[in-house]
Every structure is written in structure tokens, then in C-alpha cells.
């Protein structure tokens, strides 16, 4: 099992717009295709204006396959056109659970 942590640093003042777009258009497509949603968060302390989502996969191959399907979906492509101008930078990390992790 792996967890993907995706962090989008959004231009100052644009986080509410990004969150609203995810809530109304993006998250359902992601949940349908990616499955394994662990959570979606915004930051309050530290690096601000960030949207963070975490997704669980059986392995890296499943992640690649599901993300390829998501990328090819016309609904997702239309959504990306709306959110891309709001995003300053993106960081992705793959997290591997320890033997004592409650998730994994």
C-alpha cells in the first residue's frame, strides 16, 4: 500500500476559489476514478494558501493506471482548465506506511 500526498500552493487569495471548484466539480471525478481518498485539507499554519489531498493505492502501478484514466477523462480535462491558473506550484510525495501505521 502507498499513500500519495499532493500539495498545491495556490496564489494568495485564490484558495477559496480552488476549494469551491474542487467541491463542486473536481472531487467527485477524482473519487470515482482514483478511489482511496484519505482526505483533503487546507493549511492554516506554516506554508499558507495550500490545498493538500491524500490518496491510497495498492501500489505504484495502480496509482499510475488510475491517474492515466483520470488524465484522459474529458470532465477532468475541463476541470484542469479552471484550476491551473490558480496554482503557483505543486508537490507530490509517495508515502510508505510503517509496520505500525493505522492506515496501511
N, CA and C of each residue as an Amber inpcrd file, in Angstrom:
protein
   312
   0.8380000  -1.1700000   0.0000000   0.0000000   0.0000000   0.0000000
   0.8930000   1.2460000   0.0000000   0.4770000   2.2520000  -0.7560000
   1.1550000   3.5450000  -0.7540000   0.1240000   4.6550000  -0.5730000
   0.5960000   5.8020000  -0.1050000  -0.2460000   6.9980000   0.0090000
   0.4300000   8.0910000  -0.8100000  -0.3500000   8.7340000  -1.6520000
   0.1560000   9.8820000  -2.3950000  -0.3490000  11.1460000  -1.7220000
   0.5710000  12.0140000  -1.3910000   0.2540000  13.3260000  -0.8390000
   0.5040000  14.3480000  -1.9480000  -0.5350000  15.0710000  -2.3460000
  -0.4370000  16.0810000  -3.4000000  -0.7120000  17.4460000  -2.7710000
   0.2370000  18.3620000  -2.9070000   0.0990000  19.6940000  -2.3340000
   0.1530000  20.7230000  -3.4530000  -0.8730000  21.5490000  -3.5020000
  -0.9230000  22.6460000  -4.4690000  -0.8030000  23.9490000  -3.7040000
   0.2490000  24.7160000  -4.0000000   0.3840000  26.0440000  -3.4210000
  -0.3310000  26.9930000  -4.3730000  -1.3530000  27.6490000  -3.8790000
  -2.2520000  28.4650000  -4.6820000  -1.8560000  29.9330000  -4.5280000
  -2.0640000  30.7020000  -5.5730000  -1.7910000  32.1370000  -5.4820000
  -2.5900000  32.7440000  -4.3230000  -1.9680000  33.6880000  -3.6320000
  -2.5780000  34.3300000  -2.4720000  -3.9730000  34.8530000  -2.8170000
  -4.9340000  34.4910000  -1.9740000  -6.3140000  34.9240000  -2.1520000
  -7.1530000  34.0080000  -3.0300000  -6.5380000  33.0020000  -3.6510000
  -7.2580000  32.1330000  -4.5940000  -7.6700000  30.7860000  -3.9980000
  -7.2670000  30.5150000  -2.7640000  -7.5820000  29.2190000  -2.1660000
  -9.0840000  28.9630000  -2.0580000  -9.9020000  29.9260000  -1.6100000
 -11.3490000  29.6670000  -1.5470000 -11.9390000  29.3020000  -2.9200000
 -11.4550000  29.9320000  -3.9640000 -11.9420000  29.6200000  -5.3140000
 -11.5630000  28.1950000  -5.7230000 -10.3180000  27.7970000  -5.4310000
  -9.8700000  26.4430000  -5.7590000 -10.6810000  25.4050000  -4.9890000
 -10.8700000  25.6220000  -3.6960000 -11.6310000  24.6820000  -2.8620000
 -13.0660000  24.5680000  -3.3700000 -13.6740000  25.6870000  -3.7350000
 -15.0470000  25.6590000  -4.2540000 -15.1220000  24.8650000  -5.5600000
 -14.1460000  25.0480000  -6.4430000 -14.1310000  24.2950000  -7.7030000
 -13.9790000  22.7960000  -7.4480000 -13.0990000  22.4370000  -6.5240000
 -12.9760000  21.0220000  -6.1790000 -14.2930000  20.4880000  -5.6310000
 -14.9030000  21.2280000  -4.7180000 -16.1380000  20.7710000  -4.0770000
 -17.2760000  20.5860000  -5.0750000 -17.3570000  21.4700000  -6.0540000
 -18.4930000  21.4470000  -6.9700000 -18.2310000  20.6880000  -8.2620000
 -16.9640000  20.5140000  -8.6490000 -16.6860000  19.8980000  -9.9460000
 -15.6150000  18.8090000  -9.9330000 -14.5980000  18.9530000  -9.1230000
 -13.4340000  18.0850000  -9.2540000 -13.4120000  16.8390000  -8.4080000
 -13.8280000  16.9500000  -7.1570000 -13.5910000  15.8430000  -6.2280000
 -14.3890000  14.5930000  -6.5800000 -15.6000000  14.7580000  -7.0870000
 -16.3990000  13.5760000  -7.4330000 -15.7640000  12.7800000  -8.5700000
 -15.1770000  13.4710000  -9.5430000 -14.4940000  12.7830000 -10.6440000
 -13.2770000  12.0430000 -10.0930000 -12.5210000  12.7030000  -9.2390000
 -11.3600000  12.0540000  -8.6430000 -11.7600000  10.8290000  -7.8260000
 -12.7640000  10.9720000  -6.9740000 -13.1890000   9.8440000  -6.1380000
 -13.6750000   8.6830000  -6.9920000 -14.3990000   8.9920000  -8.0580000
 -14.9080000   7.9410000  -8.9560000 -13.7630000   7.1700000  -9.6080000
 -12.7470000   7.8680000 -10.0700000 -11.6870000   7.2260000 -10.8480000
 -10.5230000   6.7600000  -9.9720000 -10.0940000   7.5900000  -9.0420000
  -8.9350000   7.2400000  -8.2320000  -9.2880000   6.3110000  -7.0820000
 -10.4790000   6.4950000  -6.4830000 -10.8200000   5.7330000  -5.2860000
  -9.8170000   6.0510000  -4.1800000  -9.9690000   5.4700000  -3.0510000
  -8.9820000   5.5510000  -1.9880000  -8.6860000   6.9300000  -1.4340000
  -9.6590000   7.8220000  -1.4480000  -9.4060000   9.1520000  -0.9010000
  -9.3080000   9.0760000   0.6220000  -8.1840000   9.5770000   1.1490000
  -7.9910000   9.6100000   2.5980000  -8.3910000  10.9520000   3.1830000
  -8.2820000  12.0220000   2.3850000  -8.6660000  13.3300000   2.8940000
  -8.2150000  14.4490000   1.9860000  -8.8040000  15.6080000   2.2140000
  -8.4290000  16.8480000   1.5310000  -8.3960000  17.9410000   2.5790000
  -7.3640000  18.7770000   2.5270000  -7.1090000  19.7350000   3.5980000
  -6.6330000  21.0650000   3.0300000  -6.7810000  22.1110000   3.8170000
  -6.1160000  23.3860000   3.5490000  -5.2000000  23.6620000   4.7260000
  -4.2170000  24.5300000   4.5120000  -3.2720000  24.8300000   5.5820000
  -3.7020000  26.0820000   6.3430000  -3.4150000  26.0770000   7.6350000
  -3.7820000  27.1880000   8.4980000  -2.5550000  27.8040000   9.1570000
  -1.5300000  26.9980000   9.3740000  -0.2870000  27.4510000   9.9880000
   0.8570000  26.9040000   9.1480000   1.9320000  27.6570000   9.0320000
   3.0660000  27.2310000   8.2170000   2.9270000  27.7790000   6.8070000
   3.2070000  26.9420000   5.8200000   3.0840000  27.3630000   4.4200000
   1.6000000  27.5310000   4.0980000   1.1820000  28.7640000   3.8770000
  -0.2330000  29.0690000   3.6860000  -0.6390000  28.9540000   2.2190000
  -1.9340000  29.0810000   1.9830000  -2.5160000  29.0160000   0.6380000
  -2.2370000  27.6780000  -0.0330000  -2.3560000  26.5960000   0.7390000
  -2.1050000  25.2630000   0.1970000  -3.3510000  24.3860000   0.2900000
  -3.5490000  23.5930000  -0.7380000  -4.5830000  22.5610000  -0.7730000
  -3.8330000  21.2340000  -0.8230000  -4.1300000  20.3500000   0.1210000
  -3.4380000  19.0750000   0.2280000  -4.4640000  17.9510000   0.1440000
  -4.1960000  16.9790000  -0.7240000  -5.0560000  15.7980000  -0.7740000
  -4.1960000  14.5550000  -0.6190000  -4.8140000  13.5160000  -0.0510000
  -4.1050000  12.2560000   0.1720000  -4.9440000  11.1150000  -0.3840000
  -4.2530000  10.2550000  -1.1630000  -4.9090000   9.1540000  -1.8700000
  -4.1730000   7.8590000  -1.5970000  -4.9290000   6.7990000  -1.3480000
  -4.3560000   5.4930000  -1.0450000  -4.4750000   4.5910000  -2.2690000
  -3.3900000   3.8750000  -2.5650000  -3.3550000   2.9140000  -3.6760000
  -2.7430000   1.6100000  -3.1910000  -3.0520000   0.5360000  -3.8920000
  -2.4490000  -0.7550000  -3.5530000  -0.9410000  -0.7230000  -3.7840000
  -0.5340000  -0.0840000  -4.8870000   0.8780000   0.0110000  -5.2450000
   1.0570000   1.1110000  -6.2860000   2.3030000   1.3330000  -6.6950000
   2.5920000   2.4080000  -7.6300000   1.9710000   2.1390000  -8.9980000
   1.9020000   0.8720000  -9.4020000   1.3010000   0.5350000 -10.7040000
  -0.1800000   0.9080000 -10.7290000  -0.9020000   0.6430000  -9.6430000
  -2.3160000   1.0210000  -9.5860000  -2.4560000   2.5430000  -9.6440000
  -1.5830000   3.2490000  -8.9510000  -1.6090000   4.7100000  -8.9900000
  -1.4160000   5.2120000 -10.4170000  -0.4170000   4.6970000 -11.1080000
  -0.1560000   5.1180000 -12.4870000  -1.3580000   4.8480000 -13.3840000
  -1.9650000   3.6830000 -13.2480000  -3.0990000   3.3170000 -14.0920000
  -4.2840000   4.2320000 -13.8300000  -4.6120000   4.4490000 -12.5780000
  -5.7680000   5.2900000 -12.2400000  -5.5420000   6.7550000 -12.6090000
  -4.3190000   7.2420000 -12.4080000  -4.0410000   8.6340000 -12.7720000
  -4.0840000   8.8120000 -14.2890000  -3.6990000   7.7970000 -15.0560000
  -3.7880000   7.8610000 -16.5190000  -5.2420000   7.9390000 -16.9630000
  -6.1070000   7.1580000 -16.3310000  -7.5400000   7.2040000 -16.6540000
  -8.0990000   8.5820000 -16.3060000  -7.7150000   9.1100000 -15.1400000
  -8.1770000  10.4400000 -14.7400000  -7.7220000  11.4940000 -15.7490000
  -6.4710000  11.4580000 -16.1370000  -5.9320000  12.4490000 -17.0730000
  -6.6470000  12.4370000 -18.4160000  -7.1320000  11.2720000 -18.8350000
  -7.8040000  11.1440000 -20.1340000  -9.2840000  11.5020000 -20.0800000
  -9.8370000  11.6510000 -18.8900000 -11.2760000  11.9090000 -18.7480000
 -11.6070000  13.3530000 -19.1400000 -12.5530000  13.5600000 -20.0620000
 -12.9010000  14.9180000 -20.5020000 -13.4010000  15.8150000 -19.3670000
 -14.0670000  15.2420000 -18.3810000 -14.5330000  16.0440000 -17.2440000
 -13.3490000  16.6040000 -16.4660000 -12.3250000  15.7730000 -16.2810000
 -11.1370000  16.1970000 -15.5540000 -10.3570000  17.2280000 -16.3660000
 -10.2590000  17.0180000 -17.6490000  -9.5590000  17.9690000 -18.5090000
 -10.2230000  19.3430000 -18.4550000 -11.5460000  19.3800000 -18.4700000
 -12.2740000  20.6520000 -18.3740000 -12.0500000  21.3050000 -17.0130000
 -11.9820000  20.4990000 -15.9690000 -11.7260000  20.9960000 -14.6250000
 -10.3270000  21.6080000 -14.5210000  -9.3420000  20.9390000 -15.1120000
  -7.9670000  21.4380000 -15.0590000  -7.8220000  22.8200000 -15.6910000
  -8.5850000  23.0680000 -16.7430000  -8.5470000  24.3850000 -17.3840000
  -8.9300000  25.4750000 -16.3880000  -9.8320000  25.1530000 -15.4790000
 -10.2960000  26.1360000 -14.4900000  -9.3210000  26.3290000 -13.3260000
  -8.6800000  25.2390000 -12.8790000  -7.8430000  25.3660000 -11.6810000
  -6.3780000  25.6950000 -11.9690000  -5.8910000  25.3420000 -13.1420000
  -4.4730000  25.5600000 -13.4470000  -4.0360000  27.0110000 -13.2420000
  -4.8040000  28.0110000 -13.6560000  -4.3640000  29.3960000 -13.4340000
  -4.3000000  29.8020000 -11.9570000  -4.9030000  29.0170000 -11.0740000
  -4.9150000  29.3440000  -9.6470000  -3.6960000  28.7920000  -8.9140000
  -3.0070000  27.8300000  -9.5260000  -1.9390000  27.0870000  -8.8530000
  -0.5720000  27.6830000  -9.1790000   0.1710000  27.9850000  -8.1110000
   1.5280000  28.5210000  -8.2480000   2.5320000  27.3850000  -8.4070000
   2.5170000  26.4260000  -7.4950000   3.4260000  25.2780000  -7.5550000
   2.7070000  24.0340000  -7.0460000   3.2910000  22.8810000  -7.3630000
   2.7270000  21.6020000  -6.9400000   3.8550000  20.7270000  -6.4170000
   3.5350000  19.9480000  -5.3780000   4.4860000  18.9830000  -4.8330000
   3.7520000  17.6740000  -4.5950000   4.3150000  16.5830000  -5.0570000
   3.7520000  15.2510000  -4.8300000   4.7690000  14.4240000  -4.0560000
   4.2620000  13.6380000  -3.1200000   5.1150000  12.7050000  -2.3890000
   4.4000000  11.3640000  -2.2970000   5.1610000  10.3020000  -2.3920000
   4.6400000   8.9560000  -2.1590000   5.1070000   8.5380000  -0.7680000
   4.1480000   8.2030000   0.0820000   4.4320000   7.8180000   1.4570000
   4.2300000   6.3200000   1.6090000   5.1830000   5.6740000   2.2710000
   5.1020000   4.2400000   2.5360000   4.7980000   4.0510000   4.0210000
   3.7880000   3.2580000   4.3500000   3.4410000   3.0960000   5.7650000
   4.4670000   2.2730000   6.5330000   4.6310000   2.6240000   7.7820000
   5.4410000   1.8060000   8.6750000   4.6290000   0.5800000   9.0910000
   5.2770000  -0.3680000   9.7170000   4.5810000  -1.5740000  10.1560000
   3.4970000  -1.2810000  11.2030000   3.6040000  -0.1430000  11.8970000
   2.6530000   0.1860000  12.9640000   1.6820000   1.3000000  12.5680000
   1.6540000   1.6640000  11.2900000   0.7510000   2.7110000  10.8440000
  -0.7030000   2.2260000  10.8640000  -1.6330000   3.0330000  11.4050000
  -3.0310000   2.6150000  11.4070000  -3.6600000   2.5900000  10.0170000
  -3.0830000   3.3410000   9.0680000  -3.5490000   3.2890000   7.6740000
  -2.4720000   2.5420000   6.9010000  -2.8580000   1.4240000   6.3180000
  -1.8810000   0.6460000   5.5550000  -1.7630000  -0.6850000   6.1300000
